Amino acid sequence: MKLIDCIDTQAARLAQAGLFFGHGTKNAFDEAVWLALWRLGLPLDALDEHEERELTGAEIASIAALIDERIATRKPAAYLTGEAWLQGVPFTIDERAIVPRSFIAELIGDASIDPWLHPESRRVLDLCTGNGSLAVLAAMAWPEVAVDALDIDFDALAVAKLNVERHDLALRVRLLQGDGLKGADGSYDLILCNPPYVNSQSMATLPAEYLAEPEVALAGGSDGMDFIRELLRAAPAALNDDGVLVLEIGNERENFEAAFPTLEVVWMETSSGADQVLLVTKENLL
């Protein structure tokens, strides 16, 4: 059997199983490509080059077994492979931390945040860092800054440490543990935050793939704004005079605007539209 035929077969199985895709892929075919290429030890962008490759019986069985595991456990594929990609950068991941997928990564990568930064900006905080992916991307994008990566969860920080070391950034990315901005050290020119924001009604209906992730990284209370309320109260004291906060809120714009009706923010354009991530200045927070 050729690789492409094997992928088509496994994609049909994934689709029939009624899985949810949203942790790195958007459909069954892309997920089957990812898992098959990873299992064969091939680059994840190399399907065109290898699609006509004839697989051995052992290779077919090995790919099928991985697909079996994906279907049986309903775990995100990234937990099965131990790796996820964000803006083309690989990150180590396991069930101690949420699978990295923040739209803030796009804004770092396409320099959308840069016009809001002071020319002398030197300190960045990645709050709710999880596996450290945004902290790593920030350090890569702005070589002159020092980045603090803060999380309440010691387990998540252990994964973040793996990624900071993986990308040789231990001298520029510092890991901090604490509850929200109470764990911060000093003031910052930029705070990045992809917090727990899923409202309780949505939490009750999440697909199994999301329930495999740490609840502390997802659940945001009845309207999804519990963490964010405290963050916006504390943020001015943690920002320098020209500082800005970039905050991801997912599908909670309606709840955000209901909770903060007078707050002036800038909605940032991402691949999912202009409702997922906002930017707010210290001046407006005050």
C-alpha positions, 0 to 999 in steps of 0.5 A: 500500500502506498503512503497516500492510500494508507493516509486516506484509509486512516483519515476515513477512520478518524472521520467516522469515529467522530473525533474533534480536530482543533489542536493543530489540525482542522480535519481528519485528513490533515490529522492522518497526515500528521500521525502517519508522517510522525510515525514514519519519522518523516518531516511533517511537511514532506507528504508530496515527496513521500506520498507514493512510497510503498509501505511495509506491512509493519509500517501500515500496522504501526500507523494503524495502531497510532490511529487506534490510540487516537480514536480510543483515548480521544487525546489530542494528537500532540499528546500522542506524538509529544510535539506540537508546532506553532508558527513553524517552531516545534514544541515539546508537549505532554498532558501536564500542559495545554496544547499550544495553539494561541492566536497571539503567536500569529501576532508575534510572527507577523509583527502586528504587535511591534508598532505598539512597543516602545523602541526601548522595550526590554521586558516581556511577560508571558502570563499563563505560559503553559508549555512556554511556547509564547515566551519562546516565540517572543524571545525569538522575535525580539532578540533584545528583550528579556522574557518572564514566563509565569504560570500557577502550575508547577507541572506546566512550568516543567514542560516550559523548561523543556522548551526553553532549553530545547531552543537554547533560551535559558539565558533570556527566558526566566520561568516564574511560578505564581497566581496571576500577576502576584507572581510577576517580578517588576514591571513590563513593557508588554504582557502576553496572556492566553488565560483560562477563559472558557465559560462554564456552560461551554466547559460542560459541553467541551469535546473529550480532546479538550477535557484531556487538557488541564482544567486549570488552563481552560475554565474561566468561571460562569462567564469566562472572565474570572481570571481576566477581571483580576488581571485587568485590575492588577495589570496597570501596576505591572506595566511600564508607562508605555506598556501594553497588554495583549490578551486572548479571549477565544470566543468570549468577546460578548462576555468580555464586552459585557464585563468591561463595557467602557474599556477601550481596546483594539481588536487584533486581526488573526486567521480567525478574524478580529474577535479572538485577541485584543490589545489594551494600553496601560493608559486605557486600563487606568 
